[in-house]
Amino acid sequence: MAAWTAKWIWISETKGKGHETSENGLPRNFCLCARKTFDVPKDLQTAILRITADARYVLFVNGQRIGNGPIRGWQHSWFYDTYDLMPYLRLGERNAIGVLVIQPGETNFQYPLGRGGLLAQLDMTTKRGRKITVATDRTWRALPHPAYDRRTPRISCQQGFVEHFDGTRDMGQGIGGWATADFDDSKWQRAVELGKVGVAPWRKLVPRSIPFLTVEPVYPIRVMRVRTVEPPEIVHSIDLRPNLIPGDRLSNPHGLTGLALTLVRAKKATEVRVRAVGGIGFGARRARVNGEGTTFDEQGASLKLRKGDNLVVFDVTRDWYHDWWFTTVWDAGQGTRGTIEFVNPLGKAETVWATAGPFNSRDDEGFQAVWNAKSVAELEKSKQIVHLQPVALEHTASDHVFARIVFAKGAGDTGQGARVENLDAICQPNDEVATIYPPRRGDVELLIDFGRELVGFWEFELDAPNGTVLDFYGFEAIHPTDDGGFEIQHTWGLNNVMRYITKEGWQRYMSIVRRGFRYLILTVRFPRGEKRPVRIKTLRCLLDTYPYTEQGEFVCDDWKLNEIWRMCRYTLRLCSEDTFVDCPAYEQTFWVGDARNEALIAYATYGGYELARRCWLLAGQSLWRSPLVESQVPSGWQDILTAWALLWVWACEEYYRYTGNEDFLREIYPFVAQQMRNIAEKFIRPDGLFEIEAWNMLDWAPMDTPRKGIVTHQNAMLVEAYRRAATMALLLGKSEDAKEFEALAQKVEDAINEHLWDEQRQAFIDCIHADGRRSQVFSVQTQTIVYLCDAVTDERRPIIRRYLYDKPEGFVWFGSPFALFFLLEVYAKDGEFQRILDIIRREWGAMIDYGATTAWETLTPRTRSHCHAWSAAPAYFLSTYVLGVRPKGVTRDMGQGTRVMEYFIAPKPCDLQWARGRFPVPSVPRDMGQGTREIVVRWERDERQFAIWFELPEWVKAEIVLPDIVPEVASITTQLVKGEATTPKIEANFWRINVSAGAQGKIEARW
């Protein structure tokens, strides 16, 4: 690969209307167009582009959208992508590269703060060997994209900004029209060079370590409802953070004490209902009108306005929060907009809102002065002691699509007033067109079902009159109601929306924001007096996930278990992008602890070994700024969730166990050792207990896991983490490290049993509080983790084991499938496999019965997220134990000295009669040729017979363990198509047969 000659580039001027503050390379909610034209010789042979940007890019070549990236990372080790452009270049002609760079200007849970920048280098070679390079430098042209509205609210604190695209302000023909060779860029700015490769903050560039994600078109299956609606007339959405937490661009939670105020001018005395949407909301549930209190109920606040001016003050105080957008919906009945108007109480300003604060407390003199002010005149008097300032235009939203859709009211019965034709065309991948006509009043709303949970980019092609507003809203769940209808479960706290304003004629658009959803509401808002219809040719989602192949399979004689396995596998797919993520809709965040369980599920279903390796290394890199691996990475929220950091150690050891990848072990071990020594040096007390101030949760359940104090479950997890660290040390020949970690494991285990056992209740307490108080809470979760990690004495082990099978009265029970995963691991450890099946049928079977296509975050259909891979446990347990395949470790073939993997094939039939499937194994070694990449297993049973068929890859051998239904008196026969097998023998009460690498055959037992 040619050396880097490209320069990092940006633009000298990023300000625009409503954006007048200094931005220092971090413009807020900013989209930059950068382009370069160049000649391509006719005899071109190769054309390789390397590209990256901060934060994200969308790549166009000759107007065609090619891809997007880069994958998430830390700026100090920033990733770049590589494309072969030969299929897209026009030989012997002028060509163009265009790049849309997306810079949020503030962090989220996927992006740590960097600065705006673009780096690209195209290296071409002709058939005669001539080298041509096109690289980013000051000759590139750049311009802020005029069609992307910068005044939009955040999607959520975990994600970036809502996407608004105004087609009437687009450049060229279509979204990529500005990236064609004949586009006139003479009025664009010249790019500014930031520096060579290695300039801060991108000190090191790293090639992409995983494949590009999928681009798989998925069409709707039905249009569920058409109706005319009228949106709320008045919606205000403002970002309080720039005023009340000035200078903060990170995602760390804050507490603050402050006030938001506006002047409402009423034409007559009236009562106004005000609802808050997402963000900071009405958490304080306090507001005043002219110094008088107001009432709140589940629907929000009721404000009694007098005729004339009314000073309205909202208390926006919160103790701890990430999201400081304040959005309100105002309703004074029919004709609200004509009844009230808004004025800034501080006088002439570009917006109608102001803030007071921040204050030290509500008792602060300034807070009380504003809170008690009965008029603008009294407010004026407080200016000497209060920091009052208007909210800048750039910190207000031009509109709030979520509120406009969610609070819309039907303008009549379903379908009344809406004239539509051929709506089924929306669901058909052909040239048919659905037609939507302007209604007599209101807007036209379509409720569309895509049939399953999806994640990806919305794309459409349509013909429309100029200035028609298309509002899109994706959500996950609809629930049946007693009257035979349905209720939409809205995505409160997630502005899962997009706005597109049409230009005249036919147009195509593909969104630049990735969204998770199943259902889509499309609201068509025609310009006043418009007669021409909107005609929709295409509306689809481009499914965007990690490009797994379906290597894994599980099928048995219970149809519901089969459906559960497929549901869980699909859940895992939707939660796999450039890392494992918690969910495709709400957060799209790489939560490290979630990912430990997700990785085990991936190994059993798709393989996913490359993605897992990337995740564990990315997590380890967070130790550059935190003593323990952070809870979600890379992120603008610097946070430690202790159990997640310890599960990361488990995951690293498990990755080696599944892959035998020694290079990974050498690369990850320094991170593991660093964390485990940090814990020993900074957080283990003289009495041996582990105490850390951090987020110490394990489950969505009322456990007692305070932020400060000694938490029992994570002390037990630490014992297991030290043991696994010791295992990794031994594998690398670091015996002294192993002794160190084993000694620490024993020290913590002894302390657990000495200090955290309650003799009276005969159980482990949840915690010891920072003030020394012993918790009065006992949870099955705590007993489960202590038991699973073997952090309990032999005397107490059978005592707490009973609690895992028969919950004592008053003990906390599990609240999430994630925590339930550990209980299922305990049952597997104890050989209680029928109990595992019973729980899977009960808890996950209920999801199937409800119509779920993906597994829920919690064990109820009213969960927040309806697609959460931490809940996909059955796919792992069914493949690993019922089918029966799990890794044994890396061994050496003594005959050839070749490294091979060894697996157990030990099926647990339980109450099933047969099962078959495939278990993915890591990629084929180079010297092993091409063969199966899965362990293939099929077994059958009846009252006096058990048979198992198997096929192994060439680099995998196995120990086959027949289930306990096969008695010692059974007659065992082995029939091999390929390979060798040992004589069957009874060992530890099970029949065992070892088969050689690449073996294929059948083993049958009769009795």
KOLNUZA-255664 format. One record per residue (C-alpha): x, y negated, z negated. Coordinates in pm, whole numbers, padded with zeros to 5 digits, always signed. Example, Ala and Ser with C-alpha at 12.3 -4.5 7.8 and 13.67 -1.06 7.14 Angstrom:
BEGIN
+01230+00450-00780+01367+00106-00714
END
This chain:
BEGIN
+00000+00000+00000+00131-00345+00093+00248-00577-00183+00005-00840-00305+00047-01174-00131-00303-01303-00202-00362-01588-00446-00641-01609-00696-00873-01885-00572-01166-02086-00701-01329-02417-00620-01244-02766-00738-01599-02887-00795-01872-02670-00947-02100-02938-01085-02441-02997-00940-02776-03145-01022-02836-03093-01391-02481-02962-01445-02276-03263-01543-02059-03121-01822-01698-03012-01790-01689-02644-01696-01316-02557-01698-01344-02265-01456-01651-02128-01632-01952-02283-01461-02279-02167-01608-02490-01925-01404-02290-01999-01091-02273-01834-00749-01978-01925-00525-01957-01855-00152-01605-01805-00018-01525-01718+00342-01249-01674+00595-01255-01621+00971-00979-01439+01157-00901-01268+01486-00889-00891+01508-00674-00735+01783-00825-00481+02020-00572-00213+01926-00641-00223+01553-00574+00109+01381-00622+00047+01009-00787-00226+00801-00777-00193+00423-00928-00458+00198-00847-00491-00171-01076-00723-00360-01178-00830-00708-01344-01126-00873-01432-01260-01214-01698-01181-01308-01861-01000-01011-01860-01014-00632-02081-00916-00340-01883-00848-00021-02001-00931+00331-01821-00858+00659-01960-01028+00969-02280-01097+00779-02332-00736+00668-02343-00659+00298-02075-00397+00231-02049-00354-00144-02023-00511-00485-01794-00493-00786-01564-00481-00966-01627-00225-01236-01638-00370-01587-01311-00415-01770-01090-00628-01989-00929-00922-01813-00580-00816-01923-00626-00496-01716-00869-00611-01448-00997-00371-01183-00995-00417-00807-01174-00226-00530-01052-00093-00197-01256-00077+00124-01184+00060+00468-01317-00216+00695-01265-00038+01027-01636+00048+01063-01734-00317+01016-01478-00518+01215-01530-00619+01578-01217-00540+01773-01085-00810+01999-01314-01073+01847-01335-01338+01580-01446-01184+01249-01543-01315+00908-01523-01202+00548-01765-01361+00304-01768-01311-00070-02038-01417-00314-01878-01454-00658-02109-01446-00960-01979-01620-01272-02218-01639-01571-02004-01891-01759-02070-01710-02087-02028-01359-02211-02272-01073-02246-02245-00711-02358-02078-00615-02028-01848-00909-01975-01579-01053-02203-01499-01416-02135-01258-01480-01850-01284-01754-01588-01409-01785-01232-01177-01641-00970-01157-01444-00645-00873-01232-00509-00886-01051-00175-00631-00913+00068-00699-00745+00401-00402-00554+00539-00435-00454+00904-00207-00245+01123-00226-00216+01502-00151+00098+01698+00185-00054+01788+00269-00101+01420+00213-00476+01395+00115-00586+01043-00150-00855+00990-00261-00983+00651-00561-01198+00566-00546-01302+00202-00718-01548-00027-00538-01881-00041-00612-02251+00005-00714-02195+00370-01031-02020+00259-01350-02224+00251-01578-02230-00053-01913-02375-00159-02158-02329-00444-02446-02127-00298-02733-02376-00276-03011-02115-00282-02938-01967-00624-03108-02162-00901-02865-02220-01188-03137-02327-01430-03272-01983-01516-03300-01813-01855-03091-01518-01963-03224-01172-01881-03136-01076-02238-02845-01126-02473-02695-00805-02334-02715-00913-01970-02661-01220-01754-02904-01470-01604-03235-01421-01424-03211-01431-01045-03399-01708-00859-03332-01738-00485-03479-02019-00279-03490-01905+00082-03575-02255+00197-03223-02358+00088-03045-02055+00234-02758-02099+00477-02766-01929+00817-02990-01641+00917-03049-01413+00620-02867-01376+00290-02536-01301+00463-02576-01549+00746-02307-01775+00600-02060-01484+00626-02065-01462+01006-01782-01576+01230-01984-01843+01412-02116-02012+01098-02009-02376+01068-01818-02420+00741-01653-02750+00835-01825-02931+00545-01724-02673+00289-01448-02737+00037-01106-02586+00073-01039-02331-00197-00811-02412-00488-00527-02169-00561-00513-02059-00926-00195-01857-00895-00034-01534-00780-00127-01186-00893-00041-01173-01263-00171-01520-01347-00371-01547-01670-00609-01411-01768-00571-01125-01516-00223-01017-01619-00248-00670-01469-00449-00538-01175-00569-00178-01187-00719+00015-00895-01076+00135-00935-01071+00473-01110-01416+00602-01009-01612+00624-00682-01850+00354-00566-02204+00389-00694-02492+00519-00487-02709+00315-00250-03014+00540-00220-03341+00389-00094-03649+00479-00298-03999+00367-00198-04311+00318-00412-04563+00601-00432-04881+00396-00479-05033+00054-00534-05227+00088-00859-05410-00243-00867-05466-00561-00672-05619-00866-00836-05611-01243-00833-05456-01408-01137-05394-01751-01278-05065-01807-01461-05030-02011-01779-05011-02378-01688-04738-02490-01927-04423-02294-02009-04110-02444-02162-03783-02254-02192-03472-02415-02343-03132-02290-02454-03067-02417-02807-02712-02288-02836-02527-02572-02659-02684-02821-02902-02689-02618-03223-02379-02398-03175-02176-02628-02949-01883-02483-02759-01982-02120-02816-01988-01901-02504-01946-01563-02674-02206-01302-02765-02124-01277-03134-02432-01318-03354-02474-01638-03551-02696-01778-03817-02807-02136-03794-03047-02383-03946-03204-02622-03701-03515-02777-03551-03656-02811-03200-03893-03098-03137-04103-03256-02867-04372-03525-02843-04709-03401-02719-04943-03668-02586-05307-03557-02597-05590-03727-02410-05827-03621-02685-05814-03438-03013-05765-03073-02932-05630-02742-03059-05345-02580-02869-05232-02220-02892-04855-02175-02859-04685-01841-02808-04314-01772-02818-04150-01535-02569-03827-01344-02638-03509-01512-02753-03524-01683-03088-03904-01675-03082-04106-01778-03384-03886-01586-03624-03919-01855-03889-04296-01882-03830-04284-02248-03927-04396-02551-03729-04534-02895-03806-04750-03146-03622-04712-03503-03743-04559-03376-04066-04844-03135-04139-04817-02756-04149-04964-02526-03886-05104-02175-03897-04952-01864-03742-05101-01528-03654-04996-01233-03437-05064-01442-03126-04841-01733-03229-04909-02082-03362-05223-02294-03364-05147-02668-03333-05416-02924-03409-05342-03235-03205-05492-03577-03255-05563-03807-02966-05244-03984-02861-04889-03900-02966-04811-03591-03175-04467-03513-03308-04429-03134-03291-04137-02977-03477-04046-02607-03472-03816-02450-03729-03573-02240-03525-03368-02124-03822-03238-01767-03797-03002-01579-04025-02840-01363-03757-02903-01352-03384-02747-01330-03038-03003-01502-02817-03083-01872-02866-03329-01931-02584-03654-02082-02713-03948-02022-02481-04304-02137-02551-04632-02094-02365-04897-02362-02428-05270-02310-02388-05536-02573-02456-05802-02397-02250-05908-02469-01896-05707-02754-01746-05433-02752-02009-05198-02951-01789-05449-03231-01761-05517-03232-02135-05166-03273-02272-04832-03403-02154-04485-03392-02304-04235-03670-02377-03894-03659-02536-03933-03794-02893-03591-03961-02870-03699-04182-02583-03598-04173-02221-03423-03846-02138-03404-03592-01855-03602-03333-02054-03891-03341-02302-03711-03151-02580-03467-03251-02851-03291-03076-03138-03201-03168-03492-02904-03004-03657-02729-02784-03720-02778-02815-04096-02619-02637-04388-02960-02533-04518-03326-02627-04511-03264-02828-04827-03035-03057-04635-03156-03419-04651-03149-03448-04272-03351-03132-04222-03617-03255-04463-03628-03597-04301-03710-03452-03957-03932-03178-04095-04146-03425-04284-04153-03696-04017-04511-03793-03932-04429-03996-03624-04157-04100-03383-04110-04415-03591-04024-04207-03898-03800-03990-03685-03611-04301-03579-03532-04378-03942-03361-04039-03988-03104-04096-03713-02853-04228-03966-02837-03894-04145-02937-03644-03875-02765-03526-03561-03048-03569-03310-02988-03511-02941-03194-03437-02633-03168-03098-02464-02976-03141-02139-03146-03051-01812-02890-02779-01739-02995-02608-02063-03360-02582-01964-03512-02326-01732-03673-02447-01410-03939-02185-01481-03991-01866-01679-04115-01592-01447-04168-01336-01723-04405-01568-01910-04589-01665-01591-04660-01299-01513-04717-01151-01858-04957-01424-01972-05143-01450-01642-05519-01415-01667-05731-01233-01413-05928-01468-01194-06210-01217-01166-06269-00844-01156-05995-00623-01013-05962-00699-00644-06207-00988-00645-06084-01280-00444-05788-01089-00302-05801-00995+00064-05543-00735+00160-05495-00497+00449-05305-00169+00487-05147-00181+00141-05030+00179+00175-04766+00048+00417-04573-00077+00113-04514+00288+00021-04419+00408+00368-04066+00401+00515-04181+00305+00863-04267-00007+01063-04621-00042+00928-04701-00377+00764-04912-00458+00458-05092-00792+00480-05179-01018+00187-05398-01320+00253-05413-01641+00047-05695-01619-00209-05958-01886-00267-05798-01958-00604-05513-01825-00810-05237-01592-00698-05239-01234-00571-05093-00973-00806-04996-00621-00697-04919-00349-00952-04694-00094-00786-04579+00247-00912-04248+00390-00794-04336+00726-00950-04030+00760-01172-03781+00553-01366-03524+00389-01138-03228+00158-01160-03088-00044-00875-03138-00341-00647-03472-00459-00514-03486-00506-00137-03765-00627+00087-03838-00741+00441-04139-00959+00514-04295-01236+00715-04421-01535+00517-04512-01901+00542-04255-02148+00416-04250-02206+00039-04441-01898-00075-04322-01789-00421-04271-01417-00479-04233-01323-00845-04115-00971-00928-04136-00804-01269-04018-00451-01345-04122-00255-01652-04109+00104-01770-04434+00216-01927-04810+00217-01895-05027+00375-02165-05380+00512-02133-05659+00342-02327-05971+00490-02484-06195+00334-02221-06021+00521-01941-05808+00227-01837-05444+00151-01908-05227-00089-02098-04893-00224-01979-04608-00206-02228-04424-00529-02157-04048-00563-02186-04048-00819-02468-03696-00952-02508-03604-00851-02152-03673-01093-01866-03667-00813-01611-03776-01043-01332-03673-01210-01008-03808-01502-00807-03777-01543-00432-03908-01847-00243-03970-01772+00122-03860-01964+00424-04073-01959+00740-04092-01633+00934-03935-01291+00899-03668-01249+00632-03487-00980+00439-03341-01002+00090-03149-00767-00137-03116-00870-00499-02777-00922-00663-02891-00812-01009-02925-00444-01100-03251-00363-01282-03411-00060-01445-03787-00003-01414-04061+00232-01299-04349-00008-01233-04331-00335-01044-04564-00632-01054-04536-00849-00744-04716-01181-00769-04758-01376-00446-04807-01750-00501-04907-01925-00179-04855-02299-00126-05169-02501-00182-05389-02497+00129-05188-02225+00304-05386-02011+00550-05119-01778+00689-05073-01439+00515-04765-01264+00387-04684-00944+00573-04464-00691+00394-04278-00436+00602-04039-00299+00339-04033-00301-00039-03795-00059-00205-03532+00000-00469-03177+00092-00377-03101+00347-00649-02760+00257-00789-02594+00516-01016-02273+00708-01055-02250+00938-00748-02284+01271-00923-02333+01591-00729-02586+01829-00882-02334+02092-00984-02518+02196-01297-02840+02395-01306-03062+02557-01566-03375+02761-01492-03554+03007-01717-03893+03173-01754-04037+02878-01956-04154+02611-01711-04159+02339-01974-03796+02397-02073-03708+02369-01705-03891+02037-01678-03723+01913-01996-03378+02005-01864-03441+01825-01534-03584+01521-01714-03276+01501-01935-03036+01543-01645-03211+01262-01455-03202+01045-01766-02828+01094-01781-02796+00996-01414-02982+00668-01466-02756+00594-01764-02439+00649-01564-02304+00356-01367-01945+00233-01391-01954+00366-01748-02204+00564-01946-02466+00316-02065-02740+00333-02323-03028+00255-02087-03086+00122-01735-03332-00153-01824-03282-00332-02156-02906-00341-02202-02699-00147-01944-02431-00146-02213-02150+00102-02275-02220+00192-02637-01929+00412-02734-02112+00637-02982-02403+00694-02744-02148+00792-02483-02000+01074-02692-02329+01261-02670-02387+01148-02312-02051+01291-02209-02136+01634-02349-02463+01620-02156-02276+01513-01841-02025+01798-01870-02316+02046-01876-02519+01892-01593-02311+01699-01341-01953+01734-01461-01885+01361-01489-01529+01414-01608-01382+01115-01422-01644+00882-01565-01587+01013-01918-01212+00965-01893-01260+00605-01783-01495+00544-02075-01260+00675-02343-00965+00474-02211-01174+00157-02178-01290+00197-02537-00936+00254-02663-00829-00074-02504-01057-00264-02743-00796-00202-03013-00606-00501-02874-00838-00721-03078-01007-00498-03339-00872-00247-03596-01123+00018-03487-01262+00088-03141-01549-00152-03085-01913-00048-03066-01971-00156-02705-01702-00240-02455-01593-00447-02280-01810-00709-02438-01843-01066-02555-01968-00928-02886-01667-00825-03092-01825-00565-03316-01737-00246-03499-02002+00020-03546-01803+00256-03764-01965+00586-03667-01921+00498-03299-01545+00442-03347-01514+00783-03512-01726+00955-03250-01483+00815-02994-01208+01027-03152-01434+01331-03136-01504+01254-02771-01136+01224-02680-01061+01566-02830-01367+01716-02660-01262+01574-02325-00932+01760-02349-01112+02076-02462-01333+02061-02152-01066+01959-01901-00724+02059-02032-00601+01728-01891-00264+01673-02056-00206+01341-01879-00520+01207-02042-00410+01337-02379-00076+01158-02352-00247+00838-02241-00521+00832-02504-00326+00959-02804-00147+00629-02885-00488+00463-02915-00619+00744-03135-00314+00731-03361-00334+00352-03383-00697+00358-03498-00650+00642-03746-00350+00471-03905-00534+00138-03914-00806+00309-04114-00557+00470-04352-00367+00146-04410-00656-00099-04430-00974+00080-04528-00906+00389-04739-00920+00298-05106-00687+00439-05372-00962+00683-05473-00966+00822-05119-01295+00677-05004-01333+00496-04674-01480+00147-04714-01523-00104-04434-01736-00410-04373-01900-00333-04040-02220-00216-03879-02263+00116-04057-02581+00258-03903-02631+00611-03772-02999+00635-03689-03313+00427-03637-03441+00541-03976-03458+00392-04330-03121+00526-04439-02922+00319-04689-02618+00216-04484-02525-00140-04591-02279-00353-04399-02057-00366-04707-01989-00062-04919-01901+00307-04897-02122+00496-04655-02125+00871-04695-02196+00987-04342-01904+00793-04197-01667+00921-04465-01759+01271-04350-01721+01174-03984-01378+01034-04069-01274+01373-04209-01364+01535-03878-01196+01254-03682-00870+01305-03873-00882+01678-03806-00936+01619-03436-00658+01363-03428-00436+01628-03587-00539+01876-03316-00442+01629-03045-00111+01561-03218-00027+01933-03228-00111+01972-02860+00146+01701-02787+00405+01857-03014+00375+01584-03278+00371+01809-03584+00451+01533-03833+00157+01327-03708-00063+01633-03741+00044+01686-04104-00022+01318-04177-00374+01333-04037-00459+01666-04200-00351+01527-04536-00571+01221-04486-00865+01443-04391-00825+01640-04711-00790+01324-04919-01117+01181-04789-01296+01515-04819-01193+01546-05183-01311+01191-05250-01649+01257-05090-01713+01551-05318-01584+01373-05626-01765+01041-05586-02061+01076-05348-02239+01382-05489-02543+01332-05708-02554+01609-05964-02914+01545-06061-03056+01552-05708-02800+01810-05594-02731+01613-05277-02503+01351-05131-02617+00993-05173-02632+00769-04867-02382+00516-05001-02224+00321-05284-02303-00048-05251-02032-00314-05260-02130-00406-05617-02084-00046-05731-02452+00055-05734-02509+00414-05627-02773+00449-05360-03109+00591-05459-03170+00699-05098-03111+01056-04988-03135+01138-04620-03126+01458-04421-02896+01271-04182-02626+01231-04449-02647+01598-04552-02635+01697-04183-02317+01504-04111-02140+01625-04424-02233+01984-04340-02144+01953-03969-01803+01805-04055-01723+02070-04319-01669+01793-04573-01842+01983-04854-01715+02235-05107-01798+02603-05067-02014+02584-05379-02230+02300-05246-02250+02411-04882-02548+02647-04924-02727+02384-05133-02725+02113-04868-02778+02372-04594-03126+02436-04735-03217+02070-04686-03147+02094-04315-03409+02364-04274-03663+02254-04533-03667+01878-04590-03700+01795-04960-03973+01556-05059-03855+01197-05051-03560+01258-04819-03536+01038-04509-03595+01226-04182-03458+01158-03835-03579+00859-03637-03406+00909-03303-03314+01193-03069-02956+01064-03093-02923+01151-03461-03121+01470-03405-02837+01579-03175-02620+01634-03483-02885+01848-03650-02906+02062-03337-02527+02095-03350-02564+02223-03705-02824+02477-03597-02592+02593-03318-02309+02623-03571-02535+02836-03792-02658+03050-03501-03015+02923-03537-03080+02902-03165-03450+02981-03175-03495+02683-03403-03321+02465-03142-03566+02584-02876-03862+02519-03105-03752+02160-03167-03686+02099-02797-04029+02230-02704-04199+02020-02971-04018+01685-02940-03919+01675-02574-04217+01879-02463-04433+01596-02593-04254+01362-02352-04330+01594-02061-04693+01619-02169-04715+01239-02174-04588+01218-01816-04238+01094-01889-03981+01117-01611-03694+01028-01845-03622+01081-02215-03728+00811-02462-03506+00618-02703-03719+00732-02998-03962+01017-03050-04275+00819-02965-04425+00690-02639-04431+00340-02794-04053+00338-02798-03867+00034-02669-03660+00203-02397-03823+00482-02198-03493+00594-02049-03216+00652-02301-02942+00905-02238-02862+00943-02607-03193+01133-02606-03102+01382-02331-02972+01646-02574-03173+01945-02441-02974+01952-02117-02657+02010-02321-02798+02267-02561-02985+02470-02299-02682+02497-02069-02429+02544-02345-02613+02798-02560-02912+02949-02379-02729+02983-02048-02428+03030-02271-02131+02847-02117-01885+02645-02324-01509+02582-02306-01266+02786-02512-00955+02587-02420-00647+02586-02200-00441+02902-02172-00150+03028-01964-00179+03315-01721+00118+03522-01837+00154+03683-01497+00202+03364-01296+00257+03094-01558-00029+02896-01404-00245+02678-01628-00601+02809-01638-00914+02716-01828-01088+02967-02049-01459+02962-02129-01702+03150-02343-02005+03295-02165-02224+03378-02461-02596+03349-02382-02856+03320-02659-03184+03447-02514-03405+03361-02812-03763+03425-02694-03679+03394-02323-03671+03682-02076-03430+03541-01822-03222+03239-01731-02989+03137-01455-02775+02835-01384-02443+02672-01311-02203+02497-01543-01966+02240-01386-01595+02269-01449-01323+02009-01383-01195+01958-01030-01011+02238-00856-00631+02234-00903-00441+02161-00583-00275+02504-00574-00600+02698-00614-00761+02637-00276-01131+02569-00231-01391+02776-00410-01680+02740-00648-01651+02444-00886-01905+02587-01128-01940+02885-01354-02242+03068-01218-02443+03275-01465-02765+03474-01453-02902+03698-01725-03210+03911-01778-03343+04116-02065-03618+04355-02164-03678+04567-02470-03385+04807-02413-03167+04634-02158-02959+04320-02108-02777+04232-01786-02559+03935-01699-02419+03832-01362-02128+03586-01339-01898+03414-01092-01592+03215-01199-01376+02960-01017-01024+03073-00934-00872+02872-01218-01120+02981-01486-01126+03299-01692-01385+03387-01952-01468+03581-02262-01818+03722-02216-02002+03772-02543-02325+03969-02525-02610+03844-02744-02693+04001-03080-02993+04182-02931-02741+04430-02784-02676+04687-03060-02348+04864-03134-02492+05188-02991-02553+05031-02650-02394+05170-02337-02197+04894-02161-02110+04911-01790-01902+04658-01595-01929+04623-01218-01679+04382-01061-01693+04244-00711-01372+04054-00779-01111+04031-01056-01039+04238-01362-01210+04301-01697-01111+04446-02032-01284+04741-02188-01595+04626-02380-01544+04625-02756-01729+04524-03068-01570+04234-03254-01737+04024-03527-02066+04206-03458-02079+04117-03087-01984+04305-02772-01699+04121-02598-01543+04156-02253-01262+03940-02116-01261+03879-01740-00982+03737-01529-00972+03404-01348-01196+03398-01045-01380+03714-01147-01726+03797-01016-01953+04077-01123-02220+04219-01350-02221+04353-01703-02515+04566-01813-02608+04697-02156-02864+04973-02217-02977+05126-02542
END
